[in-house]
């Protein structure tokens, strides 16, 4: 397939239809926002829509108008990130959202037929900025929060690319915002606006884990692997026979990928002992104490309701065969560690907080020689329900995080329970990983 060369046609700033009231000008970053990612990271999502008979000029105008309207509810997205002493906050100054209009001289169908490497490289062109190394005029203390790019294919297909600062929200927030934006574009009542209460439930502490030095590591590559519903059912059944319990599809595929990646690394770089640990993003909404849920937790899930569960060090010597069920048990136990008590400590005083965060910080910083495999699941966020009036998306994707051993799980476009795994590994490890016999038993295809 010929390279899809995206041409930027215009660039404007979209501001909220109504100014933000003075009492809402200061939007406090919560503890969950602080420990999510560095201030420079954005959450990237691209939604592709098949060809329609809609006039692209009118489509773009509709999107801009409805975006201005919905930004009145999502007013922090139009602000700028600033710093007050040791804490970050959003100055809700209505400076606006960057909006790019673009076109590409190719068909959407041709793009979707491309192989994985072509798609992964070209997908960045449908985003308004590089989400992990953005080239912006502002700095970390006065940073653009949101940018949009709407691209027209020559066939009439449309791509909507979105980047929102990870300091303000995560993938759940992006999905909720897209739902509200699309509802407003169709003239419907929008979903609930962004809830402000996270900073009260999780007050900022001026903490954070710096992983900027891991961004853009050399000799890494990202590939996409597909798992059908049938293959995931078989995987779960195999684990159930060995363990006596049935994991979720996310737990099962996490263990499978972790095992395959560990053995790929061991085959590439033989050693007497293989040691690693796991990070898994866990949604805390259902794990908080009932009293907190009753105290108007509301839509805190629209910001950063995730924290990373961290596993103990997993060690296997070279003579020991690594069993899938062992890794499944580690995955499940790690996720279960994020319970009501864990959340309570996040809300506690400095000592309890550091007791909770110190193991993660220690392993990430002090144990740089120990591989960390980081997983995040986007499978239940409802991206494929986002309709602006010309049907649901043909495909929704992100891009690979330029940090080795990072895995993002997304739903497939079929909506039948299958998964896409976006996996970033060392190039040599990837060569071993993608031919791993156990992985190949369950991977449906690697387009």
VEXSEBA-934393 format. One record per atom (N, C-alpha, C): residue in one letter; y, x, z. Coordinates in steps of 0.2 Angstrom, whole numbers, padded with zeros to 4 digits, always signed. Example, Ala and Ser with C-alpha at 12.3 -4.5 7.8 and 13.67 -1.06 7.14 Angstrom:
<lofis>
A-0028+0066+0039A-0022+0062+0039A-0016+0066+0039S-0011+0064+0035S-0005+0068+0036S+0000+0064+0039
</lofis>
This chain:
<lofis>
X-0006+0004+0000X+0000+0000+0000X+0006+0004+0000X+0011+0003-0004X+0017+0006-0004X+0021+0006+0003X+0025+0011+0004X+0028+0011+0011X+0033+0005+0011X+0033+0001+0016X+0038-0004+0017X+0045-0001+0020X+0050+0000+0015X+0056+0003+0017X+0061-0003+0019X+0062-0003+0025X+0067-0008+0028X+0074-0006+0027X+0078-0010+0024X+0085-0009+0023X+0089-0014+0027X+0094-0011+0031X+0098-0014+0036X+0104-0017+0031X+0105-0024+0032X+0110-0027+0027X+0116-0028+0031X+0116-0030+0038X+0122-0031+0042X+0120-0030+0049X+0125-0029+0053X+0125-0028+0060X+0131-0031+0064X+0129-0036+0068X+0134-0039+0072X+0132-0040+0079X+0137-0042+0083X+0136-0043+0091X+0136-0050+0092X+0131-0053+0095X+0130-0060+0097X+0132-0060+0105X+0137-0064+0106X+0139-0065+0113X+0137-0072+0115X+0136-0073+0122X+0135-0080+0124X+0140-0085+0122X+0137-0091+0121X+0142-0097+0118X+0147-0098+0124X+0145-0098+0130X+0150-0099+0136X+0150-0093+0140X+0156-0091+0143X+0156-0085+0147X+0153-0086+0153X+0150-0081+0156X+0146-0081+0162X+0151-0082+0168X+0150-0086+0173X+0154-0087+0178X+0155-0081+0183X+0161-0080+0186X+0162-0074+0190X+0157-0073+0195X+0154-0079+0198X+0149-0078+0204X+0142-0075+0201X+0141-0075+0195X+0135-0073+0192X+0136-0066+0188X+0142-0063+0189X+0143-0057+0185X+0139-0051+0187X+0136-0051+0194X+0132-0045+0196X+0125-0047+0197X+0121-0044+0193X+0114-0046+0193X+0110-0040+0195X+0107-0041+0201X+0104-0035+0205X+0097-0034+0202X+0096-0027+0201X+0089-0025+0199X+0085-0025+0205X+0079-0028+0205X+0075-0028+0211X+0070-0022+0211X+0067-0021+0217X+0062-0016+0218X+0057-0016+0212X+0054-0022+0210X+0049-0022+0205X+0052-0019+0198X+0059-0021+0197X+0062-0018+0191X+0062-0010+0192X+0064-0008+0198X+0065-0001+0199X+0059+0003+0197X+0053+0001+0199X+0047+0005+0199X+0043+0003+0192X+0046-0001+0188X+0043-0003+0182X+0042+0003+0177X+0048+0005+0174X+0048+0011+0170X+0055+0014+0170X+0056+0020+0167X+0063+0023+0166X+0068+0018+0163X+0074+0019+0165X+0080+0015+0162X+0080+0014+0155X+0078+0020+0151X+0078+0020+0144X+0073+0016+0140X+0068+0014+0144X+0062+0010+0140X+0064+0003+0139X+0062+0001+0133X+0063-0006+0131X+0056-0009+0129X+0055-0016+0130X+0049-0019+0128X+0050-0021+0121X+0045-0019+0117X+0046-0020+0110X+0040-0026+0107X+0043-0031+0104X+0038-0036+0101X+0041-0037+0094X+0036-0038+0089X+0038-0040+0082X+0033-0047+0081X+0037-0052+0078X+0033-0058+0076X+0034-0059+0069X+0028-0059+0065X+0028-0060+0058X+0027-0067+0056X+0031-0070+0052X+0030-0077+0049X+0029-0077+0042X+0024-0081+0040X+0022-0081+0033X+0028-0084+0029X+0028-0084+0022X+0033-0086+0018X+0034-0093+0018X+0040-0095+0018X+0042-0102+0018X+0048-0103+0013X+0050-0110+0012X+0055-0111+0007X+0062-0112+0010X+0062-0109+0016X+0069-0109+0020X+0073-0104+0017X+0080-0105+0016X+0085-0100+0014X+0086-0095+0019X+0085-0089+0018X+0085-0084+0023X+0092-0083+0026X+0098-0085+0022X+0104-0085+0025X+0105-0090+0030X+0102-0096+0029X+0102-0101+0034X+0098-0100+0040X+0092-0097+0038X+0088-0095+0044X+0091-0090+0049X+0095-0085+0046X+0098-0080+0050X+0104-0084+0054X+0107-0088+0051X+0113-0092+0054X+0110-0096+0060X+0105-0099+0058X+0101-0103+0064X+0099-0099+0070X+0097-0093+0068X+0094-0089+0074X+0100-0086+0078X+0106-0084+0074X+0112-0082+0078X+0115-0087+0082X+0115-0093+0079X+0118-0099+0083X+0114-0100+0089X+0108-0101+0088X+0103-0103+0094X+0103-0097+0099X+0103-0091+0097X+0103-0085+0101X+0110-0085+0106X+0115-0087+0103X+0122-0087+0106X+0121-0093+0112X+0118-0098+0110X+0117-0104+0115X+0113-0102+0120X+0107-0099+0119X+0102-0097+0124X+0104-0092+0129X+0108-0087+0126X+0111-0082+0130X+0115-0084+0136X+0118-0090+0135X+0122-0093+0141X+0117-0094+0147X+0111-0096+0146X+0106-0096+0151X+0103-0089+0153X+0102-0085+0148X+0099-0078+0149X+0105-0073+0149X+0110-0075+0153X+0116-0071+0153X+0116-0063+0155X+0111-0061+0159X+0110-0054+0160X+0108-0050+0154X+0105-0053+0149X+0103-0050+0143X+0109-0048+0138X+0115-0051+0140X+0121-0049+0136X+0125-0044+0140X+0123-0042+0146X+0127-0037+0150X+0125-0030+0148X+0127-0026+0153X+0125-0018+0152X+0123-0016+0159X+0118-0011+0159X+0115-0008+0165X+0120-0003+0168X+0121-0004+0174X+0126+0001+0177X+0123+0003+0184X+0126+0008+0187X+0123+0011+0193X+0129+0010+0199X+0126+0008+0205X+0130+0007+0210X+0127+0011+0216X+0130+0017+0217X+0127+0022+0222X+0120+0024+0219X+0115+0022+0223X+0108+0024+0221X+0104+0018+0217X+0108+0012+0217X+0104+0007+0214X+0107+0005+0207X+0102+0002+0203X+0105+0000+0196X+0106-0008+0197X+0110-0010+0193X+0112-0017+0192X+0114-0019+0185X+0114-0025+0184X+0117-0027+0177X+0124-0030+0178X+0129-0027+0174X+0135-0030+0174X+0135-0036+0169X+0135-0042+0171X+0135-0047+0166X+0142-0049+0163X+0144-0044+0159X+0150-0044+0156X+0151-0047+0149X+0145-0050+0147X+0145-0054+0140X+0147-0049+0134X+0146-0043+0135X+0147-0039+0129X+0143-0040+0123X+0137-0043+0125X+0133-0046+0119X+0127-0042+0117X+0123-0045+0113X+0117-0042+0110X+0117-0040+0103X+0114-0034+0102X+0115-0031+0095X+0110-0036+0090X+0113-0038+0085X+0109-0042+0080X+0109-0039+0073X+0103-0037+0070X+0103-0033+0064X+0099-0038+0059X+0102-0038+0053X+0099-0042+0047X+0096-0037+0042X+0090-0038+0040X+0087-0033+0036X+0083-0036+0030X+0081-0032+0026X+0076-0034+0020X+0072-0029+0018X+0066-0031+0015X+0061-0026+0013X+0058-0028+0007X+0058-0024+0002X+0056-0026-0005X+0048-0026-0006X+0045-0029-0001X+0037-0030-0002X+0035-0037+0001X+0029-0038+0000X+0026-0045+0002X+0023-0044+0009X+0024-0049+0013X+0021-0049+0020X+0014-0048+0020X+0011-0052+0015X+0003-0051+0014X+0001-0044+0013X+0005-0040+0009X+0003-0034+0007X+0004-0029+0014X+0009-0031+0017X+0010-0027+0024X+0004-0028+0028X+0002-0034+0029X-0004-0036+0034X-0010-0034+0031X-0011-0032+0025X-0017-0029+0022X-0018-0022+0023X-0012-0019+0025X-0012-0012+0026X-0017-0009+0031X-0019-0003+0031X-0023+0000+0036X-0020+0001+0042X-0023+0002+0048X-0020+0003+0054X-0014+0008+0054X-0016+0014+0052X-0011+0019+0053X-0004+0017+0049X-0005+0014+0043X+0001+0012+0039X+0005+0007+0043X+0001+0002+0046X+0005-0003+0050X+0008-0001+0056X+0005+0004+0059X+0008+0006+0066X+0014+0010+0064X+0014+0014+0059X+0020+0018+0057X+0026+0014+0055X+0024+0009+0051X+0029+0005+0048X+0032-0001+0052X+0028-0003+0057X+0030-0008+0062X+0037-0006+0065X+0038+0000+0067X+0044+0003+0070X+0050+0000+0066X+0049+0000+0059X+0055-0002+0055X+0057-0009+0056X+0053-0013+0059X+0055-0020+0060X+0058-0021+0067X+0059-0016+0071X+0062-0016+0077X+0070-0013+0076X+0074-0016+0080X+0081-0014+0080X+0083-0007+0083X+0078-0004+0087X+0079+0002+0089X+0072+0005+0091X+0072+0012+0092X+0066+0015+0095X+0066+0013+0103X+0061+0009+0105X+0060+0007+0112X+0059+0012+0117X+0057+0018+0115X+0055+0023+0120X+0060+0029+0119X+0064+0030+0114X+0069+0035+0113X+0074+0032+0109X+0078+0027+0111X+0083+0024+0108X+0089+0029+0107X+0092+0028+0101X+0098+0032+0099X+0104+0028+0100X+0107+0028+0106X+0112+0023+0107X+0118+0027+0109X+0124+0024+0109X+0130+0027+0111X+0131+0027+0118X+0128+0022+0121X+0129+0022+0129X+0124+0026+0132X+0125+0028+0139X+0120+0031+0143X+0116+0027+0147X+0112+0030+0151X+0108+0026+0156X+0112+0022+0161X+0118+0023+0162X+0122+0020+0167X+0127+0015+0163X+0126+0014+0157X+0130+0009+0153X+0126+0007+0147X+0120+0004+0148X+0115+0004+0143X+0115-0003+0140X+0114-0004+0133X+0113-0010+0130X+0106-0013+0132X+0106-0019+0134X+0100-0022+0137X+0095-0025+0131X+0098-0028+0126X+0094-0032+0121X+0097-0031+0114X+0092-0030+0109X+0093-0030+0102X+0088-0034+0098X+0090-0037+0093X+0086-0041+0088X+0087-0038+0081X+0081-0039+0078X+0082-0037+0070X+0078-0043+0067X+0081-0046+0062X+0078-0051+0058X+0077-0048+0051X+0071-0048+0048X+0069-0045+0042X+0066-0050+0037X+0069-0050+0031X+0066-0054+0026X+0062-0050+0021X+0056-0052+0020X+0051-0050+0015X+0053-0053+0008X+0051-0050+0002X+0053-0052-0004X+0049-0059-0006X+0044-0060-0002X+0040-0066-0003X+0043-0072+0001X+0048-0071+0005X+0051-0076+0010X+0048-0076+0017X+0043-0071+0018X+0041-0070+0025X+0046-0067+0029X+0046-0068+0035X+0051-0066+0040X+0048-0062+0046X+0051-0056+0048X+0049-0053+0054X+0055-0053+0059X+0053-0055+0065X+0058-0055+0071X+0056-0050+0076X+0060-0044+0076X+0059-0039+0081X+0064-0039+0086X+0061-0038+0092X+0065-0039+0099X+0064-0033+0103X+0069-0030+0106X+0068-0025+0111X+0073-0027+0117X+0070-0028+0123X+0074-0029+0129X+0072-0024+0134X+0077-0022+0138X+0077-0017+0143X+0071-0018+0148X+0067-0014+0149X+0061-0015+0154X+0064-0015+0161X+0070-0013+0162X+0073-0013+0169X+0075-0020+0170X+0076-0024+0165X+0078-0031+0166X+0072-0036+0166X+0067-0034+0162X+0061-0039+0161X+0055-0035+0158X+0049-0039+0158X+0043-0036+0155X+0041-0040+0149X+0035-0039+0147X+0032-0043+0141X+0032-0051+0143X+0031-0053+0149X+0031-0060+0151X+0038-0063+0150X+0043-0059+0152X+0050-0061+0151X+0052-0062+0144X+0049-0057+0140X+0051-0057+0133X+0048-0064+0130X+0041-0065+0132X+0038-0071+0129X+0041-0077+0132X+0044-0078+0138X+0047-0083+0140X+0054-0084+0137X+0057-0079+0136X+0064-0079+0132X+0063-0082+0125X+0058-0079+0121X+0056-0081+0115X+0055-0089+0114X+0051-0091+0119X+0050-0098+0119X+0056-0102+0120X+0060-0100+0125X+0066-0104+0126X+0071-0103+0120X+0071-0097+0117X+0076-0097+0111X+0073-0101+0105X+0066-0101+0104X+0064-0105+0098X+0065-0112+0100X+0064-0115+0106X+0065-0122+0107X+0072-0124+0106X+0077-0119+0108X+0084-0121+0106X+0085-0121+0099X+0082-0116+0095X+0083-0116+0088X+0081-0123+0085X+0076-0126+0088X+0073-0132+0085X+0076-0138+0088X+0081-0137+0092X+0085-0143+0095X+0082-0146+0101X+0077-0142+0104X+0074-0145+0110X+0077-0142+0116X+0075-0145+0122X+0077-0143+0128X+0074-0136+0130X+0077-0131+0132X+0075-0125+0133X+0071-0124+0140X+0067-0119+0140X+0063-0118+0147X+0068-0116+0152X+0066-0115+0158X+0070-0113+0164X+0073-0106+0162X+0080-0105+0164X+0083-0099+0163X+0080-0094+0168X+0082-0088+0167X+0080-0082+0171X+0082-0083+0179X+0077-0082+0183X+0078-0083+0190X+0081-0077+0193X+0085-0078+0198X+0089-0072+0201X+0086-0070+0208X+0080-0073+0210X+0078-0072+0217X+0074-0066+0218X+0072-0062+0213X+0067-0056+0214X+0071-0051+0218X+0077-0050+0217X+0080-0045+0221X+0081-0047+0229X+0080-0053+0230X+0080-0055+0237X+0073-0055+0240X+0068-0056+0236X+0061-0056+0238X+0059-0048+0239X+0062-0044+0234X+0060-0037+0233X+0066-0033+0233X+0070-0032+0238X+0076-0029+0238X+0076-0022+0235X+0081-0019+0231X+0080-0013+0228X+0080-0007+0234X+0077-0002+0232X+0076+0004+0237X+0079+0010+0234X+0081+0010+0228X+0083+0016+0225X+0078+0021+0223X+0072+0018+0222X+0066+0022+0221X+0064+0022+0213X+0059+0026+0211X+0057+0025+0204X+0052+0031+0203X+0048+0031+0198X+0044+0036+0196X+0046+0038+0189X+0048+0045+0188X+0050+0047+0182X+0044+0050+0178X+0044+0046+0172X+0038+0048+0167X+0041+0050+0161X+0048+0052+0160X+0051+0053+0154X+0048+0060+0151X+0046+0064+0155X+0043+0071+0152X+0037+0070+0149X+0034+0064+0150X+0027+0062+0146X+0028+0059+0140X+0034+0056+0138X+0036+0053+0132X+0036+0058+0126X+0033+0056+0121X+0033+0060+0115X+0029+0066+0115X+0023+0066+0119X+0019+0071+0120X+0016+0073+0113X+0015+0080+0112X+0013+0082+0105X+0005+0080+0105X+0003+0080+0098X-0004+0079+0097X-0007+0073+0100X-0003+0067+0099X-0006+0061+0102X-0006+0056+0096X-0010+0051+0096X-0010+0046+0090X-0012+0039+0093X-0009+0034+0090X-0011+0027+0092X-0015+0024+0087X-0020+0020+0089X-0024+0016+0084X-0025+0009+0087X-0027+0005+0083X-0028-0002+0085X-0035-0004+0084X-0039-0007+0089X-0046-0009+0089X-0046-0016+0090X-0050-0020+0086X-0051-0027+0087X-0058-0029+0090X-0058-0033+0095X-0064-0036+0098X-0064-0043+0097X-0069-0046+0094X-0069-0053+0093X-0072-0056+0099X-0071-0063+0099X-0073-0067+0105X-0081-0066+0106X-0085-0066+0101X-0092-0065+0101X-0094-0058+0104X-0090-0053+0102X-0092-0046+0104X-0090-0045+0112X-0085-0049+0114X-0083-0049+0121X-0088-0052+0125X-0090-0058+0123X-0095-0062+0126X-0102-0057+0127X-0104-0054+0122X-0109-0049+0122X-0108-0044+0127X-0102-0041+0127X-0100-0036+0132X-0101-0038+0139X-0098-0044+0141X-0098-0047+0147X-0105-0049+0149X-0110-0051+0145X-0116-0053+0146X-0120-0046+0148X-0119-0041+0144X-0122-0034+0146X-0120-0032+0153X-0114-0032+0154X-0112-0030+0161X-0115-0035+0166X-0115-0041+0165X-0118-0046+0170X-0125-0044+0172X-0129-0043+0167X-0136-0041+0168X-0137-0035+0172X-0132-0030+0172X-0132-0024+0175X-0129-0024+0182X-0124-0028+0183X-0120-0029+0189X-0122-0035+0193X-0124-0040+0190X-0125-0046+0194X-0119-0051+0194X-0114-0049+0191X-0108-0053+0191X-0105-0053+0184X-0101-0057+0182X-0098-0058+0176X-0090-0056+0176X-0088-0050+0173X-0081-0049+0173X-0077-0053+0168X-0070-0053+0169X-0066-0056+0164X-0066-0052+0158X-0064-0055+0152X-0064-0051+0146X-0059-0044+0147X-0054-0045+0150X-0049-0039+0151X-0053-0034+0155X-0056-0036+0161X-0059-0031+0165X-0065-0028+0161X-0069-0032+0157X-0074-0029+0153X-0072-0024+0148X-0067-0026+0144X-0065-0021+0139X-0061-0015+0142X-0058-0016+0148X-0054-0010+0151X-0059-0005+0153X-0065-0007+0156X-0070-0003+0158X-0073+0001+0152X-0074-0003+0146X-0077+0000+0140X-0073+0005+0137X-0066+0004+0137X-0062+0008+0134X-0061+0015+0138X-0061+0014+0145X-0060+0019+0149X-0066+0024+0149X-0072+0021+0149X-0078+0025+0148X-0079+0029+0142X-0077+0025+0136X-0077+0028+0130X-0072+0034+0129X-0066+0033+0132X-0061+0038+0132X-0063+0044+0136X-0066+0043+0142X-0068+0048+0147X-0073+0053+0143X-0078+0049+0140X-0083+0053+0137X-0081+0057+0131X-0076+0054+0127X-0073+0057+0122X-0070+0064+0124X-0066+0063+0130X-0062+0069+0132X-0067+0074+0135X-0073+0072+0138X-0078+0077+0140X-0081+0080+0134X-0083+0077+0129X-0086+0080+0123X-0081+0085+0120X-0075+0083+0120X-0070+0088+0117X-0068+0094+0121X-0068+0093+0127X-0066+0098+0132X-0071+0098+0138X-0077+0101+0136X-0083+0101+0141X-0080+0105+0148X-0082+0102+0154X-0081+0105+0160X-0086+0103+0165X-0086+0106+0171X-0092+0105+0176X-0091+0098+0179X-0085+0095+0179X-0083+0089+0182X-0078+0085+0178X-0079+0079+0177X-0074+0074+0174X-0071+0070+0179X-0064+0071+0180X-0060+0067+0185X-0055+0063+0181X-0054+0057+0183X-0048+0053+0181X-0046+0048+0186X-0041+0044+0184X-0040+0038+0188X-0037+0033+0184X-0036+0027+0186X-0034+0021+0182X-0028+0018+0185X-0023+0016+0181X-0018+0012+0182X-0019+0005+0179X-0018-0001+0182X-0018-0007+0178X-0013-0012+0181X-0009-0014+0176X-0003-0019+0178X-0006-0025+0180X-0004-0028+0186X-0006-0034+0189X-0001-0038+0191X-0001-0045+0189X+0004-0050+0190X+0003-0052+0197X+0009-0051+0201X+0008-0053+0208X+0010-0060+0210X+0012-0064+0205X+0014-0071+0207X+0008-0075+0210X+0002-0074+0208X-0003-0078+0211X-0006-0074+0217X-0003-0069+0219X-0006-0065+0225X-0001-0064+0231X+0004-0068+0230X+0009-0068+0236X+0007-0073+0241X+0009-0072+0247X+0008-0077+0252X+0011-0084+0250X+0007-0089+0251X+0009-0096+0250X+0016-0098+0252X+0018-0095+0258X+0025-0097+0260X+0030-0094+0256X+0029-0088+0253X+0034-0086+0248X+0034-0090+0242X+0028-0092+0239X+0028-0096+0233X+0032-0103+0235X+0031-0105+0241X+0035-0111+0242X+0042-0110+0243X+0044-0104+0245X+0051-0103+0246X+0055-0101+0239X+0054-0106+0234X+0057-0106+0228X+0056-0099+0224X+0050-0097+0224X+0049-0091+0220X+0051-0092+0213X+0050-0098+0211X+0052-0100+0204X+0049-0096+0198X+0054-0094+0194X+0052-0090+0188X+0053-0083+0189X+0051-0080+0195X+0052-0073+0195X+0047-0070+0190X+0042-0073+0188X+0038-0071+0183X+0041-0069+0176X+0048-0072+0176X+0052-0070+0170X+0055-0064+0170X+0054-0060+0175X+0057-0053+0175X+0052-0048+0175X+0050-0045+0181X+0045-0040+0181X+0040-0042+0187X+0036-0047+0186X+0031-0049+0191X+0025-0044+0192X+0025-0038+0188X+0019-0034+0188X+0021-0028+0192X+0015-0026+0195X+0015-0019+0199X+0009-0016+0196X+0009-0009+0197X+0003-0006+0195X-0002-0005+0200X-0008-0007+0199X-0014-0006+0204X-0016+0001+0202X-0018+0006+0207X-0020+0012+0206X-0027+0013+0209X-0031+0016+0205X-0038+0017+0207X-0039+0023+0211X-0044+0024+0215X-0046+0031+0218X-0048+0035+0212X-0048+0042+0214X-0050+0047+0209X-0058+0045+0207X-0059+0045+0200X-0066+0044+0198X-0069+0050+0195X-0074+0053+0199X-0077+0059+0197X-0084+0059+0195X-0086+0062+0190X-0093+0063+0187X-0094+0070+0185X-0099+0073+0187X-0101+0079+0185X-0105+0079+0178X-0105+0085+0175X-0108+0085+0168X-0115+0083+0168X-0119+0083+0173X-0126+0081+0173X-0127+0074+0174X-0122+0070+0176X-0122+0063+0178X-0120+0059+0172X-0125+0054+0171X-0123+0049+0165X-0118+0044+0168X-0113+0043+0165X-0108+0038+0167X-0110+0031+0165X-0110+0027+0170X-0113+0020+0169X-0107+0015+0168X-0108+0011+0163X-0102+0006+0162X-0101+0002+0168X-0106+0000+0171X-0106-0005+0177X-0102-0002+0183X-0102+0005+0184X-0099+0009+0189X-0091+0008+0187X-0089+0009+0181X-0082+0008+0179X-0080+0001+0180X-0084-0004+0178X-0082-0011+0179X-0080-0012+0187X-0085-0009+0191X-0083-0011+0198X-0077-0007+0201X-0075-0001+0198X-0069+0002+0200X-0063-0002+0197X-0064-0005+0191X-0058-0009+0188X-0057-0015+0192X-0062-0018+0194X-0061-0025+0198X-0059-0023+0205X-0061-0018+0208X-0059-0016+0215X-0052-0014+0215X-0050-0011+0210X-0043-0008+0209X-0038-0014+0208X-0040-0019+0204X-0035-0025+0203X-0035-0029+0209X-0041-0030+0213X-0041-0034+0219X-0037-0030+0225X-0035-0024+0224X-0031-0021+0229X-0024-0024+0230X-0022-0026+0224X-0015-0030+0224X-0016-0037+0227X-0016-0037+0233X-0017-0044+0237X-0010-0046+0241X-0011-0051+0245X-0005-0053+0249X-0002-0047+0253X-0007-0043+0256X-0005-0038+0260X-0001-0032+0257X-0003-0031+0251X+0000-0026+0246X+0007-0028+0245X+0008-0035+0243X+0014-0037+0241X+0019-0037+0247X+0016-0039+0253X+0020-0039+0259X+0023-0032+0260X+0019-0027+0259X+0021-0020+0260X+0027-0018+0255X+0027-0021+0249X+0032-0020+0245X+0039-0023+0247X+0038-0028+0251X+0044-0031+0254X+0046-0028+0260X+0042-0024+0263X+0043-0021+0270X+0048-0016+0270X+0048-0012+0276X+0053-0007+0277X+0051-0001+0273X+0055+0004+0274X+0054+0010+0270X+0047+0014+0271X+0045+0014+0277X+0039+0017+0278X+0033+0013+0275X+0033+0007+0276X+0027+0003+0272X+0028+0004+0265X+0034+0004+0262X+0035+0004+0255X+0032+0011+0252X+0033+0016+0256X+0031+0023+0253X+0024+0023+0254X+0021+0020+0260X+0014+0020+0260X+0010+0017+0254X+0014+0012+0251X+0011+0008+0246X+0012+0012+0239X+0018+0015+0238X+0019+0019+0232X+0017+0026+0232X+0017+0029+0238X+0016+0036+0238X+0009+0038+0234X+0004+0035+0235X-0002+0037+0231X-0001+0037+0224X+0002+0032+0221X+0004+0032+0214X+0008+0038+0212X+0014+0039+0216X+0018+0045+0214X+0015+0051+0215X+0010+0052+0220X+0007+0058+0221X+0002+0060+0215X-0001+0055+0213X-0006+0056+0207X-0003+0057+0201X+0003+0054+0200X+0006+0055+0193X+0010+0061+0193X+0013+0063+0199X+0017+0069+0199X+0013+0075+0201X+0009+0075+0206X+0006+0081+0209X+0000+0082+0205X-0003+0077+0202X-0010+0078+0199X-0009+0078+0191X-0004+0081+0188X-0003+0081+0181X-0009+0083+0177X-0014+0087+0180X-0020+0090+0177X-0025+0084+0177X-0024+0079+0180X-0030+0074+0181X-0028+0068+0176X-0032+0067+0171X-0030+0061+0166X-0029+0054+0170X-0024+0051+0168X-0022+0044+0170X-0023+0040+0164X-0027+0034+0165X-0028+0029+0160X-0024+0023+0162X-0019+0021+0158X-0015+0016+0160X-0016+0010+0156X-0017+0004+0159X-0019-0002+0155X-0014-0008+0157X-0012-0012+0151X-0007-0017+0152X-0010-0023+0148X-0011-0029+0150X-0013-0034+0147X-0008-0039+0145X-0007-0041+0138X-0002-0046+0136X-0006-0052+0133X-0012-0053+0135X-0016-0058+0132X-0014-0065+0133X-0011-0067+0139X-0010-0074+0141X-0002-0075+0141X+0002-0072+0137X+0009-0073+0137X+0011-0078+0132X+0007-0081+0127X+0009-0086+0123X+0013-0084+0117X+0013-0078+0115X+0018-0076+0109X+0016-0080+0103X+0010-0082+0102X+0008-0086+0096X+0010-0093+0096X+0013-0095+0101X+0016-0102+0101X+0023-0102+0100X+0026-0096+0098X+0033-0096+0096X+0035-0098+0089X+0038-0104+0089X+0039-0107+0082X+0047-0109+0082X+0050-0106+0077X+0057-0107+0076X+0059-0113+0071X+0053-0116+0069X+0054-0122+0064X+0051-0120+0057X+0048-0115+0057X+0044-0113+0050X+0037-0111+0052X+0034-0114+0057X+0027-0113+0059X+0026-0107+0064X+0020-0106+0066X+0019-0101+0071X+0018-0094+0068X+0018-0089+0072X+0018-0082+0069X+0011-0081+0066X+0011-0077+0060X+0005-0075+0057X+0002-0069+0061X+0006-0065+0064X+0004-0059+0068X+0009-0058+0073X+0008-0056+0079X+0012-0053+0084X+0010-0047+0086X+0014-0042+0086X+0012-0035+0088X+0017-0032+0092X+0015-0026+0095X+0020-0021+0098X+0019-0015+0095X+0021-0009+0098X+0020-0003+0095X+0017+0001+0100X+0013+0007+0098X+0010+0011+0103X+0015+0015+0108X+0014+0015+0114X+0018+0019+0119X+0017+0026+0117X+0022+0030+0116X+0021+0038+0115X+0019+0042+0121X+0014+0039+0125X+0012+0043+0130X+0004+0043+0130X+0001+0048+0131X-0007+0048+0130X-0010+0044+0135X-0016+0041+0133X-0020+0037+0138X-0017+0031+0140X-0012+0028+0136X-0009+0021+0137X-0012+0016+0133X-0015+0011+0136X-0018+0005+0132X-0015-0001+0133X-0013-0005+0128X-0010-0012+0128X-0015-0017+0125X-0017-0022+0129X-0021-0027+0126X-0017-0033+0124X-0019-0035+0118X-0015-0041+0115X-0020-0046+0112X-0018-0053+0112X-0023-0058+0109X-0023-0056+0101X-0028-0058+0098X-0028-0058+0091X-0025-0064+0088X-0023-0064+0081X-0020-0070+0078X-0024-0076+0078X-0031-0075+0078X-0035-0081+0077X-0035-0085+0083X-0033-0083+0089X-0032-0087+0095X-0039-0089+0098X-0044-0086+0096X-0051-0088+0098X-0054-0084+0104X-0049-0080+0108X-0052-0077+0113X-0053-0069+0112X-0052-0067+0106X-0053-0060+0104X-0047-0056+0106X-0047-0050+0106X-0042-0045+0109X-0041-0040+0104X-0034-0037+0104X-0032-0031+0100X-0031-0026+0106X-0034-0020+0105X-0032-0015+0110X-0028-0009+0106X-0022-0008+0108X-0018-0003+0105X-0018+0003+0110X-0022+0008+0107X-0024+0014+0111X-0021+0020+0109X-0017+0024+0114X-0014+0030+0112X-0018+0036+0116X-0021+0041+0112X-0025+0046+0115X-0023+0053+0112X-0025+0058+0115X-0025+0065+0111X-0028+0064+0105X-0026+0067+0100X-0029+0067+0093X-0036+0069+0093X-0038+0074+0096X-0045+0076+0096X-0049+0072+0100X-0046+0069+0105X-0050+0064+0109X-0051+0058+0105X-0046+0056+0101X-0047+0050+0097X-0052+0050+0092X-0053+0056+0089X-0059+0057+0084X-0065+0056+0087X-0066+0058+0093X-0073+0057+0097X-0073+0049+0099X-0067+0047+0102X-0067+0040+0104X-0069+0035+0099X-0066+0035+0093X-0067+0030+0088X-0074+0030+0085X-0078+0035+0087X-0085+0035+0084X-0090+0035+0090X-0087+0033+0096X-0092+0033+0102X-0097+0027+0101X-0103+0028+0102X-0109+0023+0100X-0108+0017+0104X-0106+0017+0111X-0106+0011+0115X-0100+0007+0112X-0094+0010+0111X-0088+0007+0108X-0090+0003+0102X-0093+0007+0097X-0095+0004+0091X-0099-0002+0091X-0103-0003+0097X-0107-0009+0098X-0103-0015+0098X-0097-0015+0101X-0093-0021+0102X-0086-0021+0098X-0084-0016+0095X-0078-0016+0091X-0079-0020+0085X-0076-0025+0083X-0077-0029+0078X-0075-0026+0071X-0069-0023+0071X-0066-0019+0066X-0061-0015+0068X-0059-0009+0064X-0054-0005+0065X-0050-0005+0058X-0046-0010+0057X-0043-0011+0050X-0039-0005+0048
</lofis>
